[in-house]
Amino acid sequence: MTSTTAPGDTVIALMRDAAHAVRSVTATKADELRALVAARDAINAAISEGLLEMEETAAHRDEDAATIQTWARRELRFDGAETRARLRSARTMRRLPDVAEHHRHGRVSAAHVRVFDFSVRHVGESETRELEGALLEVARSAEPAELKQVVRRFKAVVHPEALDDAWLRGMDRRDLQVHQVEDGWHVHGFLPIQTGARLHAVLASASVPTEAYDDRTAAQRRVDALDDLLARVLAEGLPTDGTLTPQLHVIVEAGTLREALAPGAQSSFAEGEPATLVGFGMIGANLLRHLACGATLTPVLVEKIEPNLQILDIGRAERFATRRQRHAIWLRQGGECATEGCRNSIDHIHHEIPWSLGGPTDLGAMTGRCAVCHTHVHARDGTIRRVA
């Protein structure tokens, strides 16, 4: 995709659109925000490309600055890290013309371009260019963190050998120090993949808000959850109050698991994509083999989950979801509450058609909810029935 419009003309046009939206009496606040963000992204593209041009032409020396970083710090109030990031982004835009056009026209942000820069450096320029269109389609509708997850998955498929290298590097770096200071304890260290994933899984489940008006920050909830867990362990072990016990989940195709546990063995299952350690990302065969030792393997049919009635659907025979159904719902929702906009961990399995009104305990009729949303849904449903 190429454009005959000069980059500067595009910036001016988007700034005019933003000004019109701000001044217009008919434009909604949503229209105004969309126009402002598009103008911001186009301006960021122009700034990054301008910095690269100044560096290449040594224009900063005309203003008595030895380096572009010195000039940007003095004139633009950018620190060195931001200037370097913008220069990398501008070089990436040169390598990926479609990404450049989208950034100049305010369709993707500077943060999205940094993800493309990550892909060029860690996956490869030719590989990134080959999937540039597909990645841009993701970037237009997703936040940068989601795009980076896609790129990391792309990297794992293209360079699967790097997965186990990363695990071994992390094992060499493992460290945990807890130092007493005047007002508490300072925790410092580095956790290898499996240890960090275990901690993340437990804290994510234990730190879900317990009431609708919980005004603690996420960081405060995590510390409170850790304190509560430690107190329980010291007193009586580690119980769980929800219908889903916090666990470490590894999602793996049958063929990939077979190849990791019995390389070269005859099987009807072909090796597929690398396994995924939930809360971390794709992992290599050696770490998969390590985690499989002593683990409980729960087969769940993912692609054909709803027709698997004999295992996953119960009808009216039982009120509560089975263990396999809970795992299937967890996998289907990626471990997150089904309420739109809520990213808390699943704590309860909810009948979309209430059990008291004849709702079945079938996979397609149930969703996973966090404790707060589950309470809210039942309160709302009760209000609707009373009004009816």
C-alpha positions, -999 to +999 in steps of 0.1 A: +000+000+000+015+033-010+003+069-007+009+099-029+000+122+001+030+139+017+034+129+054+031+165+065-002+169+046-016+139+064-007+153+098-022+187+090-054+170+077-058+149+108-052+179+131-079+198+112-103+169+117-095+169+154-100+206+157-133+203+138-145+175+162-135+196+193-154+226+180-184+209+165-217+210+184-229+178+166-198+157+173-201+133+202-174+130+228-165+096+213-160+113+179-138+139+195-116+114+212-112+093+181-101+123+161-077+135+188-060+100+191-057+097+153-040+132+152-018+122+181-006+090+164+001+109+131+021+135+150+041+108+168+049+093+134+061+127+121+082+133+153+099+099+150+107+102+113+119+138+119+143+127+146+158+101+123+162+126+095+179+150+119+203+123+130+212+112+095+217+148+083+235+158+115+211+188+117+213+187+155+249+200+152+236+232+136+219+238+170+251+231+190+241+196+201+267+168+198+241+141+195+204+138+186+198+125+221+213+157+236+192+179+213+160+160+220+166+161+258+171+199+256+145+209+230+118+182+232+122+171+269+127+135+258+150+113+278+175+091+261+154+060+262+124+077+244+147+092+217+163+058+210+129+041+209+116+067+184+147+063+162+142+025+162+105+030+153+114+053+124+139+027+110+112+000+114+088+022+094+113+024+066+116-014+066+078-019+067+061+007+045+025-004+053+032+000+090+046+035+082+014+044+063-009+032+090+011+052+116+012+083+096-026+081+090-033+076+127-045+040+124-019+025+147-001+040+176+036+045+184+033+016+209+021-007+181+050+003+160+074-006+188+059-041+187+066-043+150+102-032+159+103-061+184+092-085+157+118-073+132+146-077+158+135-109+174+116-128+147+132-115+116+127-087+090+116-110+062+093-130+084+077-099+098+073-084+063+056-117+051+029-113+078+028-075+079-008-073+066-021-098+091-003-082+120-017-048+109-052-062+109-047-072+146-031-038+154-060-018+141-084-035+165-063-045+195-042-028+221-004-031+218-001-058+245-024-081+225-004-075+194+028-084+212+012-117+224+005-125+187+041-116+178+055-137+207+034-167+194+047-160+159+083-160+173+077-193+192+065-210+160+093-196+138+120-202+164+109-230+187+145-238+197+146-204+215+119-215+240+141-239+259+170-216+257+150-190+274+139-215+301+176-224+308+187-188+309+159-181+335+170-211+356+205-197+357+192-163+369+168-175+396+171-155+427+148-143+456+159-120+484+137-106+511+154-078+531+140-061+562+138-023+559+125+003+583+088+002+571+085-034+559+103-058+536+119-053+503+115-082+478+140-085+450+148-113+426+140-132+394+117-162+391+122-188+364+093-196+341+075-223+360+080-207+395+067-173+383+037-189+365+028-207+397+030-175+417+011-156+391-017-182+389-022-182+427-021-144+431-044-138+401-070-160+417-066-149+453-065-112+446-099-109+428-120-081+444-144-096+470-170-069+468-183-044+443-169-014+461-134-027+467-113+004+463-079-012+468-054-010+439-044-042+421-010-040+438-026-037+472-049-066+465-020-088+454-001-081+486-032-086+508-038-119+489-002-131+495-005-121+532-038-141+535-023-171+517+008-172+539-014-169+571-035-199+559-005-220+550+010-214+584-023-222+601-039-249+581-027-254+546-040-238+514-078-241+509-098-225+481-132-208+484-141-208+447-153-235+424-120-234+405-089-242+424-059-220+414-037-242+393-008-241+369-022-248+334-003-261+304-022-263+271-007-287+247-017-307+216-017-344+220+010-348+193+033-322+209+029-339+243+037-373+229+068-360+211+080-344+244+075-374+265+084-401+240+104-386+211+101-406+179+074-429+192+048-442+167+014-423+171-016-412+152-011-377+166+012-355+147+034-329+165+018-295+165+026-261+179+047-257+211+028-260+244+015-229+262+021-222+299-009-201+308+002-168+323+036-169+305+034-180+269+048-208+247+074-231+262+098-256+248+098-294+249+123-297+278+103-275+301+070-293+290+086-326+299+098-312+333+063-299+341+046-331+330+064-351+357+038-357+385+012-335+368-025-343+364-033-346+327-069-335+320-079-342+283-103-315+270-116-316+234-111-280+224-121-276+187-153-297+191-162-288+227-199-285+224-208-318+206-188-337+233-220-342+252-213-375+270-183-360+288-191-323+291-229-320+292-250-332+321-284-317+315-305-317+347-288-347+363-265-325+384-266-289+395-229-282+397-204-283+368-180-312+367-142-309+370-138-313+332-165-288+324-148-263+347-115-269+329-132-266+295-148-233+305-115-220+319-098-228+286-126-214+264-124-180+283-087-179+288-091-180+325-109-146+325-144-136+337-170-137+309-184-102+318-174-078+290-146-055+301-138-076+332-104-093+333-106-109+368-099-146+371-127-171+370-140-180+405-175-194+399-193-213+371-226-195+363-258-210+347-268-185+320-303-200+324-308-202+362-309-238+376-340-228+395-358-220+362-348-252+344-313-243+332-292-273+323-257-281+335-244-281+299-212-265+287-229-242+262-253-230+289-226-220+314-199-193+317-171-186+342-175-154+363-154-137+390-170-135+424-181-099+421-196-103+386-213-135+396-230-118+426-240-088+403-255-111+377-276-129+403-287-097+419-297-083+384-316-115+375-334-114+408-345-078+401-357-087+366-378-116+379-393-095+406-403-068+381-417-094+357 
